[in-house]
Amino acid sequence: MFDPKKIFEMIKNAGEMQKNMTEKLKEYKAQGEAAGGMVKVQIDGHLEVLSLEIDDSLMSDKAFLQELIKAAINDATRQLRTHMKDSLKNITGGFGL
């Protein structure tokens, strides 16, 4: 049931919740892969690329390699979005929203 008191409490705590979420996201790391792990990319919760690994056998085909790098980055960002969605669900779950 809709409870205005819970919404007020959530708004009151929103700044601290955002700060905590930002700190936790910075610590979170997602690794995306493409071509069965021949291209790996690791990002943090602020979408900064932390590492990029490329198998030497892929170096001869630039266009294919570019596609694989994009696929690995997209895989990592999908994982991060899922993590963020789940984290927000956990945070707001107690407010009955």
Phi and psi restraints in degrees (range 20) as a CNS / XPLOR table:
assign (resid 1 and name C) (resid 2 and name N)
       (resid 2 and name CA) (resid 2 and name C) 1.0 -66.7 20.0 2
assign (resid 2 and name N) (resid 2 and name CA)
       (resid 2 and name C) (resid 3 and name N) 1.0 126.1 20.0 2
assign (resid 2 and name C) (resid 3 and name N)
       (resid 3 and name CA) (resid 3 and name C) 1.0 -127.2 20.0 2
assign (resid 3 and name N) (resid 3 and name CA)
       (resid 3 and name C) (resid 4 and name N) 1.0 106.5 20.0 2
assign (resid 3 and name C) (resid 4 and name N)
       (resid 4 and name CA) (resid 4 and name C) 1.0 -59.3 20.0 2
assign (resid 4 and name N) (resid 4 and name CA)
       (resid 4 and name C) (resid 5 and name N) 1.0 -29.3 20.0 2
assign (resid 4 and name C) (resid 5 and name N)
       (resid 5 and name CA) (resid 5 and name C) 1.0 -64.5 20.0 2
assign (resid 5 and name N) (resid 5 and name CA)
       (resid 5 and name C) (resid 6 and name N) 1.0 -38.2 20.0 2
assign (resid 5 and name C) (resid 6 and name N)
       (resid 6 and name CA) (resid 6 and name C) 1.0 -67.5 20.0 2
assign (resid 6 and name N) (resid 6 and name CA)
       (resid 6 and name C) (resid 7 and name N) 1.0 -38.7 20.0 2
assign (resid 6 and name C) (resid 7 and name N)
       (resid 7 and name CA) (resid 7 and name C) 1.0 -65.6 20.0 2
assign (resid 7 and name N) (resid 7 and name CA)
       (resid 7 and name C) (resid 8 and name N) 1.0 -43.3 20.0 2
assign (resid 7 and name C) (resid 8 and name N)
       (resid 8 and name CA) (resid 8 and name C) 1.0 -60.0 20.0 2
assign (resid 8 and name N) (resid 8 and name CA)
       (resid 8 and name C) (resid 9 and name N) 1.0 -43.2 20.0 2
assign (resid 8 and name C) (resid 9 and name N)
       (resid 9 and name CA) (resid 9 and name C) 1.0 -62.5 20.0 2
assign (resid 9 and name N) (resid 9 and name CA)
       (resid 9 and name C) (resid 10 and name N) 1.0 -41.5 20.0 2
assign (resid 9 and name C) (resid 10 and name N)
       (resid 10 and name CA) (resid 10 and name C) 1.0 -64.5 20.0 2
assign (resid 10 and name N) (resid 10 and name CA)
       (resid 10 and name C) (resid 11 and name N) 1.0 -43.3 20.0 2
assign (resid 10 and name C) (resid 11 and name N)
       (resid 11 and name CA) (resid 11 and name C) 1.0 -63.7 20.0 2
assign (resid 11 and name N) (resid 11 and name CA)
       (resid 11 and name C) (resid 12 and name N) 1.0 -40.5 20.0 2
assign (resid 11 and name C) (resid 12 and name N)
       (resid 12 and name CA) (resid 12 and name C) 1.0 -61.4 20.0 2
assign (resid 12 and name N) (resid 12 and name CA)
       (resid 12 and name C) (resid 13 and name N) 1.0 -35.6 20.0 2
assign (resid 12 and name C) (resid 13 and name N)
       (resid 13 and name CA) (resid 13 and name C) 1.0 -96.7 20.0 2
assign (resid 13 and name N) (resid 13 and name CA)
       (resid 13 and name C) (resid 14 and name N) 1.0 3.2 20.0 2
assign (resid 13 and name C) (resid 14 and name N)
       (resid 14 and name CA) (resid 14 and name C) 1.0 -59.5 20.0 2
assign (resid 14 and name N) (resid 14 and name CA)
       (resid 14 and name C) (resid 15 and name N) 1.0 -41.9 20.0 2
assign (resid 14 and name C) (resid 15 and name N)
       (resid 15 and name CA) (resid 15 and name C) 1.0 -61.4 20.0 2
assign (resid 15 and name N) (resid 15 and name CA)
       (resid 15 and name C) (resid 16 and name N) 1.0 -45.2 20.0 2
assign (resid 15 and name C) (resid 16 and name N)
       (resid 16 and name CA) (resid 16 and name C) 1.0 -68.9 20.0 2
assign (resid 16 and name N) (resid 16 and name CA)
       (resid 16 and name C) (resid 17 and name N) 1.0 -38.1 20.0 2
assign (resid 16 and name C) (resid 17 and name N)
       (resid 17 and name CA) (resid 17 and name C) 1.0 -61.7 20.0 2
assign (resid 17 and name N) (resid 17 and name CA)
       (resid 17 and name C) (resid 18 and name N) 1.0 -41.7 20.0 2
assign (resid 17 and name C) (resid 18 and name N)
       (resid 18 and name CA) (resid 18 and name C) 1.0 -65.1 20.0 2
assign (resid 18 and name N) (resid 18 and name CA)
       (resid 18 and name C) (resid 19 and name N) 1.0 -42.7 20.0 2
assign (resid 18 and name C) (resid 19 and name N)
       (resid 19 and name CA) (resid 19 and name C) 1.0 -61.8 20.0 2
assign (resid 19 and name N) (resid 19 and name CA)
       (resid 19 and name C) (resid 20 and name N) 1.0 -45.3 20.0 2
assign (resid 19 and name C) (resid 20 and name N)
       (resid 20 and name CA) (resid 20 and name C) 1.0 -63.1 20.0 2
assign (resid 20 and name N) (resid 20 and name CA)
       (resid 20 and name C) (resid 21 and name N) 1.0 -42.3 20.0 2
assign (resid 20 and name C) (resid 21 and name N)
       (resid 21 and name CA) (resid 21 and name C) 1.0 -63.7 20.0 2
assign (resid 21 and name N) (resid 21 and name CA)
       (resid 21 and name C) (resid 22 and name N) 1.0 -42.3 20.0 2
assign (resid 21 and name C) (resid 22 and name N)
       (resid 22 and name CA) (resid 22 and name C) 1.0 -61.6 20.0 2
assign (resid 22 and name N) (resid 22 and name CA)
       (resid 22 and name C) (resid 23 and name N) 1.0 -43.2 20.0 2
assign (resid 22 and name C) (resid 23 and name N)
       (resid 23 and name CA) (resid 23 and name C) 1.0 -65.0 20.0 2
assign (resid 23 and name N) (resid 23 and name CA)
       (resid 23 and name C) (resid 24 and name N) 1.0 -42.9 20.0 2
assign (resid 23 and name C) (resid 24 and name N)
       (resid 24 and name CA) (resid 24 and name C) 1.0 -66.1 20.0 2
assign (resid 24 and name N) (resid 24 and name CA)
       (resid 24 and name C) (resid 25 and name N) 1.0 -38.6 20.0 2
assign (resid 24 and name C) (resid 25 and name N)
       (resid 25 and name CA) (resid 25 and name C) 1.0 -65.4 20.0 2
assign (resid 25 and name N) (resid 25 and name CA)
       (resid 25 and name C) (resid 26 and name N) 1.0 -36.9 20.0 2
assign (resid 25 and name C) (resid 26 and name N)
       (resid 26 and name CA) (resid 26 and name C) 1.0 -61.1 20.0 2
assign (resid 26 and name N) (resid 26 and name CA)
       (resid 26 and name C) (resid 27 and name N) 1.0 -33.0 20.0 2
assign (resid 26 and name C) (resid 27 and name N)
       (resid 27 and name CA) (resid 27 and name C) 1.0 -79.3 20.0 2
assign (resid 27 and name N) (resid 27 and name CA)
       (resid 27 and name C) (resid 28 and name N) 1.0 -25.6 20.0 2
assign (resid 27 and name C) (resid 28 and name N)
       (resid 28 and name CA) (resid 28 and name C) 1.0 -70.9 20.0 2
assign (resid 28 and name N) (resid 28 and name CA)
       (resid 28 and name C) (resid 29 and name N) 1.0 138.9 20.0 2
assign (resid 28 and name C) (resid 29 and name N)
       (resid 29 and name CA) (resid 29 and name C) 1.0 -128.7 20.0 2
assign (resid 29 and name N) (resid 29 and name CA)
       (resid 29 and name C) (resid 30 and name N) 1.0 133.5 20.0 2
assign (resid 29 and name C) (resid 30 and name N)
       (resid 30 and name CA) (resid 30 and name C) 1.0 -118.6 20.0 2
assign (resid 30 and name N) (resid 30 and name CA)
       (resid 30 and name C) (resid 31 and name N) 1.0 138.2 20.0 2
assign (resid 30 and name C) (resid 31 and name N)
       (resid 31 and name CA) (resid 31 and name C) 1.0 -115.6 20.0 2
assign (resid 31 and name N) (resid 31 and name CA)
       (resid 31 and name C) (resid 32 and name N) 1.0 124.6 20.0 2
assign (resid 31 and name C) (resid 32 and name N)
       (resid 32 and name CA) (resid 32 and name C) 1.0 -105.6 20.0 2
assign (resid 32 and name N) (resid 32 and name CA)
       (resid 32 and name C) (resid 33 and name N) 1.0 151.7 20.0 2
assign (resid 32 and name C) (resid 33 and name N)
       (resid 33 and name CA) (resid 33 and name C) 1.0 -135.4 20.0 2
assign (resid 33 and name N) (resid 33 and name CA)
       (resid 33 and name C) (resid 34 and name N) 1.0 156.7 20.0 2
assign (resid 33 and name C) (resid 34 and name N)
       (resid 34 and name CA) (resid 34 and name C) 1.0 -144.1 20.0 2
assign (resid 34 and name N) (resid 34 and name CA)
       (resid 34 and name C) (resid 35 and name N) 1.0 157.8 20.0 2
assign (resid 34 and name C) (resid 35 and name N)
       (resid 35 and name CA) (resid 35 and name C) 1.0 53.9 20.0 2
assign (resid 35 and name N) (resid 35 and name CA)
       (resid 35 and name C) (resid 36 and name N) 1.0 47.1 20.0 2
assign (resid 35 and name C) (resid 36 and name N)
       (resid 36 and name CA) (resid 36 and name C) 1.0 63.0 20.0 2
assign (resid 36 and name N) (resid 36 and name CA)
       (resid 36 and name C) (resid 37 and name N) 1.0 31.1 20.0 2
assign (resid 36 and name C) (resid 37 and name N)
       (resid 37 and name CA) (resid 37 and name C) 1.0 92.2 20.0 2
assign (resid 37 and name N) (resid 37 and name CA)
       (resid 37 and name C) (resid 38 and name N) 1.0 5.8 20.0 2
assign (resid 37 and name C) (resid 38 and name N)
       (resid 38 and name CA) (resid 38 and name C) 1.0 -72.9 20.0 2
assign (resid 38 and name N) (resid 38 and name CA)
       (resid 38 and name C) (resid 39 and name N) 1.0 -23.1 20.0 2
assign (resid 38 and name C) (resid 39 and name N)
       (resid 39 and name CA) (resid 39 and name C) 1.0 -125.6 20.0 2
assign (resid 39 and name N) (resid 39 and name CA)
       (resid 39 and name C) (resid 40 and name N) 1.0 126.0 20.0 2
assign (resid 39 and name C) (resid 40 and name N)
       (resid 40 and name CA) (resid 40 and name C) 1.0 -130.4 20.0 2
assign (resid 40 and name N) (resid 40 and name CA)
       (resid 40 and name C) (resid 41 and name N) 1.0 139.1 20.0 2
assign (resid 40 and name C) (resid 41 and name N)
       (resid 41 and name CA) (resid 41 and name C) 1.0 -134.5 20.0 2
assign (resid 41 and name N) (resid 41 and name CA)
       (resid 41 and name C) (resid 42 and name N) 1.0 139.5 20.0 2
assign (resid 41 and name C) (resid 42 and name N)
       (resid 42 and name CA) (resid 42 and name C) 1.0 -119.4 20.0 2
assign (resid 42 and name N) (resid 42 and name CA)
       (resid 42 and name C) (resid 43 and name N) 1.0 131.7 20.0 2
assign (resid 42 and name C) (resid 43 and name N)
       (resid 43 and name CA) (resid 43 and name C) 1.0 -125.3 20.0 2
assign (resid 43 and name N) (resid 43 and name CA)
       (resid 43 and name C) (resid 44 and name N) 1.0 159.1 20.0 2
assign (resid 43 and name C) (resid 44 and name N)
       (resid 44 and name CA) (resid 44 and name C) 1.0 -101.8 20.0 2
assign (resid 44 and name N) (resid 44 and name CA)
       (resid 44 and name C) (resid 45 and name N) 1.0 -179.1 20.0 2
assign (resid 44 and name C) (resid 45 and name N)
       (resid 45 and name CA) (resid 45 and name C) 1.0 -68.4 20.0 2
assign (resid 45 and name N) (resid 45 and name CA)
       (resid 45 and name C) (resid 46 and name N) 1.0 -6.3 20.0 2
assign (resid 45 and name C) (resid 46 and name N)
       (resid 46 and name CA) (resid 46 and name C) 1.0 -104.0 20.0 2
assign (resid 46 and name N) (resid 46 and name CA)
       (resid 46 and name C) (resid 47 and name N) 1.0 15.1 20.0 2
assign (resid 46 and name C) (resid 47 and name N)
       (resid 47 and name CA) (resid 47 and name C) 1.0 64.0 20.0 2
assign (resid 47 and name N) (resid 47 and name CA)
       (resid 47 and name C) (resid 48 and name N) 1.0 26.4 20.0 2
assign (resid 47 and name C) (resid 48 and name N)
       (resid 48 and name CA) (resid 48 and name C) 1.0 -91.7 20.0 2
assign (resid 48 and name N) (resid 48 and name CA)
       (resid 48 and name C) (resid 49 and name N) 1.0 132.0 20.0 2
assign (resid 48 and name C) (resid 49 and name N)
       (resid 49 and name CA) (resid 49 and name C) 1.0 -74.4 20.0 2
assign (resid 49 and name N) (resid 49 and name CA)
       (resid 49 and name C) (resid 50 and name N) 1.0 123.5 20.0 2
assign (resid 49 and name C) (resid 50 and name N)
       (resid 50 and name CA) (resid 50 and name C) 1.0 -95.2 20.0 2
assign (resid 50 and name N) (resid 50 and name CA)
       (resid 50 and name C) (resid 51 and name N) 1.0 -35.4 20.0 2
assign (resid 50 and name C) (resid 51 and name N)
       (resid 51 and name CA) (resid 51 and name C) 1.0 -154.6 20.0 2
assign (resid 51 and name N) (resid 51 and name CA)
       (resid 51 and name C) (resid 52 and name N) 1.0 156.2 20.0 2
assign (resid 51 and name C) (resid 52 and name N)
       (resid 52 and name CA) (resid 52 and name C) 1.0 -142.8 20.0 2
assign (resid 52 and name N) (resid 52 and name CA)
       (resid 52 and name C) (resid 53 and name N) 1.0 122.7 20.0 2
assign (resid 52 and name C) (resid 53 and name N)
       (resid 53 and name CA) (resid 53 and name C) 1.0 -119.0 20.0 2
assign (resid 53 and name N) (resid 53 and name CA)
       (resid 53 and name C) (resid 54 and name N) 1.0 133.4 20.0 2
assign (resid 53 and name C) (resid 54 and name N)
       (resid 54 and name CA) (resid 54 and name C) 1.0 -130.9 20.0 2
assign (resid 54 and name N) (resid 54 and name CA)
       (resid 54 and name C) (resid 55 and name N) 1.0 126.6 20.0 2
assign (resid 54 and name C) (resid 55 and name N)
       (resid 55 and name CA) (resid 55 and name C) 1.0 -64.6 20.0 2
assign (resid 55 and name N) (resid 55 and name CA)
       (resid 55 and name C) (resid 56 and name N) 1.0 136.1 20.0 2
assign (resid 55 and name C) (resid 56 and name N)
       (resid 56 and name CA) (resid 56 and name C) 1.0 -56.3 20.0 2
assign (resid 56 and name N) (resid 56 and name CA)
       (resid 56 and name C) (resid 57 and name N) 1.0 -31.1 20.0 2
assign (resid 56 and name C) (resid 57 and name N)
       (resid 57 and name CA) (resid 57 and name C) 1.0 -66.4 20.0 2
assign (resid 57 and name N) (resid 57 and name CA)
       (resid 57 and name C) (resid 58 and name N) 1.0 -14.8 20.0 2
assign (resid 57 and name C) (resid 58 and name N)
       (resid 58 and name CA) (resid 58 and name C) 1.0 -89.9 20.0 2
assign (resid 58 and name N) (resid 58 and name CA)
       (resid 58 and name C) (resid 59 and name N) 1.0 -5.3 20.0 2
assign (resid 58 and name C) (resid 59 and name N)
       (resid 59 and name CA) (resid 59 and name C) 1.0 -69.8 20.0 2
assign (resid 59 and name N) (resid 59 and name CA)
       (resid 59 and name C) (resid 60 and name N) 1.0 -14.5 20.0 2
assign (resid 59 and name C) (resid 60 and name N)
       (resid 60 and name CA) (resid 60 and name C) 1.0 -85.8 20.0 2
assign (resid 60 and name N) (resid 60 and name CA)
       (resid 60 and name C) (resid 61 and name N) 1.0 -14.9 20.0 2
assign (resid 60 and name C) (resid 61 and name N)
       (resid 61 and name CA) (resid 61 and name C) 1.0 -121.3 20.0 2
assign (resid 61 and name N) (resid 61 and name CA)
       (resid 61 and name C) (resid 62 and name N) 1.0 90.5 20.0 2
assign (resid 61 and name C) (resid 62 and name N)
       (resid 62 and name CA) (resid 62 and name C) 1.0 -59.1 20.0 2
assign (resid 62 and name N) (resid 62 and name CA)
       (resid 62 and name C) (resid 63 and name N) 1.0 -46.8 20.0 2
assign (resid 62 and name C) (resid 63 and name N)
       (resid 63 and name CA) (resid 63 and name C) 1.0 -62.8 20.0 2
assign (resid 63 and name N) (resid 63 and name CA)
       (resid 63 and name C) (resid 64 and name N) 1.0 -43.9 20.0 2
assign (resid 63 and name C) (resid 64 and name N)
       (resid 64 and name CA) (resid 64 and name C) 1.0 -64.4 20.0 2
assign (resid 64 and name N) (resid 64 and name CA)
       (resid 64 and name C) (resid 65 and name N) 1.0 -42.3 20.0 2
assign (resid 64 and name C) (resid 65 and name N)
       (resid 65 and name CA) (resid 65 and name C) 1.0 -61.5 20.0 2
assign (resid 65 and name N) (resid 65 and name CA)
       (resid 65 and name C) (resid 66 and name N) 1.0 -42.0 20.0 2
assign (resid 65 and name C) (resid 66 and name N)
       (resid 66 and name CA) (resid 66 and name C) 1.0 -60.2 20.0 2
assign (resid 66 and name N) (resid 66 and name CA)
       (resid 66 and name C) (resid 67 and name N) 1.0 -41.6 20.0 2
assign (resid 66 and name C) (resid 67 and name N)
       (resid 67 and name CA) (resid 67 and name C) 1.0 -64.6 20.0 2
assign (resid 67 and name N) (resid 67 and name CA)
       (resid 67 and name C) (resid 68 and name N) 1.0 -40.1 20.0 2
assign (resid 67 and name C) (resid 68 and name N)
       (resid 68 and name CA) (resid 68 and name C) 1.0 -67.1 20.0 2
assign (resid 68 and name N) (resid 68 and name CA)
       (resid 68 and name C) (resid 69 and name N) 1.0 -38.3 20.0 2
assign (resid 68 and name C) (resid 69 and name N)
       (resid 69 and name CA) (resid 69 and name C) 1.0 -63.6 20.0 2
assign (resid 69 and name N) (resid 69 and name CA)
       (resid 69 and name C) (resid 70 and name N) 1.0 -44.3 20.0 2
assign (resid 69 and name C) (resid 70 and name N)
       (resid 70 and name CA) (resid 70 and name C) 1.0 -61.0 20.0 2
assign (resid 70 and name N) (resid 70 and name CA)
       (resid 70 and name C) (resid 71 and name N) 1.0 -41.9 20.0 2
assign (resid 70 and name C) (resid 71 and name N)
       (resid 71 and name CA) (resid 71 and name C) 1.0 -63.9 20.0 2
assign (resid 71 and name N) (resid 71 and name CA)
       (resid 71 and name C) (resid 72 and name N) 1.0 -40.4 20.0 2
assign (resid 71 and name C) (resid 72 and name N)
       (resid 72 and name CA) (resid 72 and name C) 1.0 -67.0 20.0 2
assign (resid 72 and name N) (resid 72 and name CA)
       (resid 72 and name C) (resid 73 and name N) 1.0 -40.9 20.0 2
assign (resid 72 and name C) (resid 73 and name N)
       (resid 73 and name CA) (resid 73 and name C) 1.0 -65.0 20.0 2
assign (resid 73 and name N) (resid 73 and name CA)
       (resid 73 and name C) (resid 74 and name N) 1.0 -43.7 20.0 2
assign (resid 73 and name C) (resid 74 and name N)
       (resid 74 and name CA) (resid 74 and name C) 1.0 -62.4 20.0 2
assign (resid 74 and name N) (resid 74 and name CA)
       (resid 74 and name C) (resid 75 and name N) 1.0 -38.2 20.0 2
assign (resid 74 and name C) (resid 75 and name N)
       (resid 75 and name CA) (resid 75 and name C) 1.0 -62.3 20.0 2
assign (resid 75 and name N) (resid 75 and name CA)
       (resid 75 and name C) (resid 76 and name N) 1.0 -45.2 20.0 2
assign (resid 75 and name C) (resid 76 and name N)
       (resid 76 and name CA) (resid 76 and name C) 1.0 -64.9 20.0 2
assign (resid 76 and name N) (resid 76 and name CA)
       (resid 76 and name C) (resid 77 and name N) 1.0 -40.9 20.0 2
assign (resid 76 and name C) (resid 77 and name N)
       (resid 77 and name CA) (resid 77 and name C) 1.0 -70.0 20.0 2
assign (resid 77 and name N) (resid 77 and name CA)
       (resid 77 and name C) (resid 78 and name N) 1.0 -32.5 20.0 2
assign (resid 77 and name C) (resid 78 and name N)
       (resid 78 and name CA) (resid 78 and name C) 1.0 -62.0 20.0 2
assign (resid 78 and name N) (resid 78 and name CA)
       (resid 78 and name C) (resid 79 and name N) 1.0 -43.1 20.0 2
assign (resid 78 and name C) (resid 79 and name N)
       (resid 79 and name CA) (resid 79 and name C) 1.0 -63.1 20.0 2
assign (resid 79 and name N) (resid 79 and name CA)
       (resid 79 and name C) (resid 80 and name N) 1.0 -41.2 20.0 2
assign (resid 79 and name C) (resid 80 and name N)
       (resid 80 and name CA) (resid 80 and name C) 1.0 -64.7 20.0 2
assign (resid 80 and name N) (resid 80 and name CA)
       (resid 80 and name C) (resid 81 and name N) 1.0 -44.1 20.0 2
assign (resid 80 and name C) (resid 81 and name N)
       (resid 81 and name CA) (resid 81 and name C) 1.0 -60.4 20.0 2
assign (resid 81 and name N) (resid 81 and name CA)
       (resid 81 and name C) (resid 82 and name N) 1.0 -41.7 20.0 2
assign (resid 81 and name C) (resid 82 and name N)
       (resid 82 and name CA) (resid 82 and name C) 1.0 -63.1 20.0 2
assign (resid 82 and name N) (resid 82 and name CA)
       (resid 82 and name C) (resid 83 and name N) 1.0 -43.0 20.0 2
assign (resid 82 and name C) (resid 83 and name N)
       (resid 83 and name CA) (resid 83 and name C) 1.0 -62.5 20.0 2
assign (resid 83 and name N) (resid 83 and name CA)
       (resid 83 and name C) (resid 84 and name N) 1.0 -43.7 20.0 2
assign (resid 83 and name C) (resid 84 and name N)
       (resid 84 and name CA) (resid 84 and name C) 1.0 -63.7 20.0 2
assign (resid 84 and name N) (resid 84 and name CA)
       (resid 84 and name C) (resid 85 and name N) 1.0 -43.5 20.0 2
assign (resid 84 and name C) (resid 85 and name N)
       (resid 85 and name CA) (resid 85 and name C) 1.0 -60.8 20.0 2
assign (resid 85 and name N) (resid 85 and name CA)
       (resid 85 and name C) (resid 86 and name N) 1.0 -45.5 20.0 2
assign (resid 85 and name C) (resid 86 and name N)
       (resid 86 and name CA) (resid 86 and name C) 1.0 -65.0 20.0 2
assign (resid 86 and name N) (resid 86 and name CA)
       (resid 86 and name C) (resid 87 and name N) 1.0 -39.8 20.0 2
assign (resid 86 and name C) (resid 87 and name N)
       (resid 87 and name CA) (resid 87 and name C) 1.0 -64.4 20.0 2
assign (resid 87 and name N) (resid 87 and name CA)
       (resid 87 and name C) (resid 88 and name N) 1.0 -43.1 20.0 2
assign (resid 87 and name C) (resid 88 and name N)
       (resid 88 and name CA) (resid 88 and name C) 1.0 -65.8 20.0 2
assign (resid 88 and name N) (resid 88 and name CA)
       (resid 88 and name C) (resid 89 and name N) 1.0 -37.0 20.0 2
assign (resid 88 and name C) (resid 89 and name N)
       (resid 89 and name CA) (resid 89 and name C) 1.0 -63.1 20.0 2
assign (resid 89 and name N) (resid 89 and name CA)
       (resid 89 and name C) (resid 90 and name N) 1.0 -40.4 20.0 2
assign (resid 89 and name C) (resid 90 and name N)
       (resid 90 and name CA) (resid 90 and name C) 1.0 -67.0 20.0 2
assign (resid 90 and name N) (resid 90 and name CA)
       (resid 90 and name C) (resid 91 and name N) 1.0 -39.8 20.0 2
assign (resid 90 and name C) (resid 91 and name N)
       (resid 91 and name CA) (resid 91 and name C) 1.0 -68.1 20.0 2
assign (resid 91 and name N) (resid 91 and name CA)
       (resid 91 and name C) (resid 92 and name N) 1.0 -45.4 20.0 2
assign (resid 91 and name C) (resid 92 and name N)
       (resid 92 and name CA) (resid 92 and name C) 1.0 -89.7 20.0 2
assign (resid 92 and name N) (resid 92 and name CA)
       (resid 92 and name C) (resid 93 and name N) 1.0 -7.6 20.0 2
assign (resid 92 and name C) (resid 93 and name N)
       (resid 93 and name CA) (resid 93 and name C) 1.0 -57.3 20.0 2
assign (resid 93 and name N) (resid 93 and name CA)
       (resid 93 and name C) (resid 94 and name N) 1.0 -34.8 20.0 2
assign (resid 93 and name C) (resid 94 and name N)
       (resid 94 and name CA) (resid 94 and name C) 1.0 -75.9 20.0 2
assign (resid 94 and name N) (resid 94 and name CA)
       (resid 94 and name C) (resid 95 and name N) 1.0 -4.8 20.0 2
assign (resid 94 and name C) (resid 95 and name N)
       (resid 95 and name CA) (resid 95 and name C) 1.0 -98.5 20.0 2
assign (resid 95 and name N) (resid 95 and name CA)
       (resid 95 and name C) (resid 96 and name N) 1.0 -0.5 20.0 2
assign (resid 95 and name C) (resid 96 and name N)
       (resid 96 and name CA) (resid 96 and name C) 1.0 67.6 20.0 2
assign (resid 96 and name N) (resid 96 and name CA)
       (resid 96 and name C) (resid 97 and name N) 1.0 29.8 20.0 2
